Amino acid sequence: MQDADLDHRVHAKSGYLNGVHALSGYVIDPETGRQVVFSILINNRPNNVPSRFVHEFNEKVVELADEWLAEQVARMPKPDNTDQFGG
């Protein structure tokens, strides 16, 4: 994820066990607290497919989650900071 151009924070954990690659975590917008949770499991990767392809795929999924979250935050109504009088 070092080369990814993300707008939000990502907290994730990767793992590998018996031929299964995994990446799970969430993307969070620090200003609004909105989150996107993701979990990616990849198994049966053929030996002729480099594991870097798995990492690139994971990175792309996280980038898409980041873009989606940015769109959702942009659509949120802006807070009305004007003082309100009355009941």
N, C-alpha and C positions, 0 to 999 in steps of 0.2 A: 504494500500500500504506500510505499515511500514516494512513488512517482505519480500517484493519483492526485488529481486536482479536485479536492472536495471542498464544499462550502460548510460542512458540519463536522462535528466530532464523531469518530467511530470507535466503539469499544467492541472488540471481537476476540475470539479464541479459535485458533486453528488446531487441527489434530489429524493424525493418521494412525489407522489400526487395521491390520489384515486387509490391505488393499483398498480401504475406504478413506477418502480425503474428506475432511469436514471443516467448515467455517461457519460459526454462529456468532451472532452479536446484535448490535443495534447501532443505528445512526441517530444522533440527537441534535436538535436545534437548541443551542444553549439559551437563546433569548426567549423562546416560547415554551420550551420543555417538550415539544412534540417529538415523537420517536417513530422510527420504523425498525421493526425487528426482522431479522433474516436468519435463515439456517440453510446451508448448502451442503448436500451430501453427494459425493461422486464415487461410484464404485465401478469395478470392471474396466479400469483404464487399460487399454492394450499396451503391451510393452514397447511398441514402436511409437507411442505418443509420449512426448516428453512431459514430465511433471510440471514444467513451467507453463504449459497450456492450461493446466488445472488452476494454477495461481493466477494466470491472466483472466481466465473465466471468472474466478471468484472476485477479482478486482473489478471487472466489468459489472457484475451484479451489484456490488457495493456502490459503484459510481451511479448506476441507474436508481438505486434506492435513495442516494443523496440528491439526485436531480428531482426525483418525485417529491421528496420532502421539501425541497426548495420551492417547487410549484405549489404545494399545499400551503406552506407558510405565506407565500405571496398572495394567495387567495383569501387568507384570513382577514376578517374585518379589522381595521385599525382601531385601537382603543380611542375612545372619545375623552380627551383630557380636559375638556371644558368643565368649568364648575357648574353644577346643577343646583338650582334653587327650588325650594318648594318640597312637597311631600311625595 
